[in-house]
Structures are given as structure tokens and as C-alpha cells.
């Protein structure tokens, strides 16, 4: 198995070929080799090998007659046999011409894993025009890649764009967001209709739209990024975010540099939410929010909002959430919040940690 993984990992600079295992493979390997690479997909796995294999299978269905792509699948030191299981699937299904498996010796988090793949891409003599960040817990719908790339081709000032994420039954998920602020934190904590209506211009997660539109940031579960952005800015995700808020920070930095971010709902991607972390998985009982979530949130606010606005945002959420907890109990509403959420929030707040990042 070590030999197989090494061979796959060293294929990074090879020219891509059509997946041999799909009926859609009508373009010859020679033709695929002659074409410039349109897109490289970076997928970071952590102990979800079945999801990663299913996601690769959905990509294999696309073939490469329209979008010429390859995949770098980064394993973030899963230590559970993920590497062997994924390598076996790649070999058995004939995916090795277009999938590279990159096992990492250390789990540095989601941003660090993506950076490992991105660094390999931009170091190539002729990098692809686009990088697509894709979660392993996704199923790519037909034409999703084509519609993302067509949008980017038609909008040269767009630095990145995100797909419409959806449940397996097609129900849309919130995928386009506003940057967090004190107002959005108050709304998120209080959960009161009149407050939401008053603060509608600032709420973090507006209802999904069926039209393409500019937005502050899009979910990193399916985000296409123009490679020129990396070449121009030397911009990689801040790997001091272990998980969560890294794509928010990334989009914030890109906007400062003059790039716009867009939501493209014609590109459909199924997202099986929270499979690696379990934090956002609504199908399970709420789990206690991990420390890295609060640390990432605090880091984003301090980096991009400054100490005083971070303190204001912390106050807004704490007051709003405490109010909601009292109202929930009085009204007999079900408790769907993570255990110890208020206490954990307070002890990770800027009031306890000060302005240090």
C-alpha cells in the first residue's frame, strides 16, 4: 500500500486523463493531456474515507469533456486507515490518472490541510486557472463544476465563488453569508423575530437566493478561487485557524485586495453537514462546541474588527444568548443549543483573553 500511495502522490505534475471507470469517458487520454488544466480540486479528509470516496465518485461522473480537472486529496493524519482505504479505491476504480493522494504527517487543521494542496498547485510551472476547495462530505451534482467555471470566466473581477449547497433531497442550505458583526452576533444570540427584522441588513445568514449575487463570503465546502489571486497576493488561508472562520477570513482579505465574492446557485452540491467535526451536524444531538471554534471566532474578530468591536460583538452575543436561554425556559421551547454554550463562550471571550491573537 505504501508503494501505491507514493505513486499517487508523485503524480501531481502529470497531465490529467479522463476517469476510465465512467461511461462518460469519451475523450481520449491523449486529448486530455494536450489540454491545459482548468481546475485543481483540493479535498481535505479527516477520518471520513467513505465520504471522500463517494465525493470522488461524483466527480468521476463528470468526466473531463468540459472541465479538465484533477484532484489533490489531502489526508490530515487521520490515523484510522483512511489513507489505505482511499488509496485502494483510487487504484481499484482507475482514478489514479486524475487523483493524487497526499498524506500529511500532522493534523494542522482544515486551513493547513488546504494550504498543503494549494502550495503544490501554485508551485507548478503552469498552474490551473482555478482552485476548487471541496469538502469530502459533498456530492457534486451534474454540471456543478461547469457552471462555477463559466461564471468565473464571465466575471473576471470575481476572486471566488460558491456553489448552492443543499441536502440530499435538494433543500437549499445557507451558503452565502455576511461578515460577522456586533449586530449579527446580537441577532444570532437573541433569536427574536422583531430583532431579526430590525437587523435584517446585518444578519449573517440571509435566506438562500435562486439568483447569482455578490456576497461577503461563501462556505468553503464548495468554493472556487481564481489562481491569480494566490499569484498576486501570495495569499493562503491563515493556518492558525484550526477549523471554522478560515474561509471568512480568507474572503475578508480578498475583499481588501479588491476581489469580489459571489454566490452561484446554478451550481448544485450536496453537503452532508459536519461529518468530520460533528459541530454543525443537525442530524445528531447537539455536542459541546470545541475550544477551537471559539478560538477561531475570536481570532477573526480581533484580526478584522479590532479589540473594541470584538468586545462589543462578544457583549452582544452574550446578552442576546442569555436572554434567549431565559425566554426558552419560560416558553417551554426545546433545548437545541450545544451544552454549556454560554459558559464556554464567556471563558473564550476577548474579555478573558484580551487583545492577543
Secondary structure, 3 states (H helix, E strand, C coil): CHHHHHHHHCCCCCCCCCCCCCCCCCCCHHHHHHCCCCEEEEEEECCCHHHHHHHHHHHHCCCCCCCCEEEEEEECCCCCCHHHHHHHHHHHCCCCCCEEEEECCCCCCHHHHHHHHHHHHHCCCCCCCEEEEECCCEEECCCHHHHHHHHHHHCCCEEEEEEEEECCCCCECCCEECCCCHHHHHHHHHCCHHHHHHCCCCCCCCCCCCCCEEECEECCCEEEEEHHHHHHHCCCCCCCCCCCCHHHHHHHHHHHCCCEEEEEEEEEEEECCCCCCCCCCCCCCCCCCCHHHHHHHHHHHHHHHHHHHHHHHHHHHHHHHHHHHHHHHHHCCCCCCCCCHHHHHHHCCHHHHCCCC
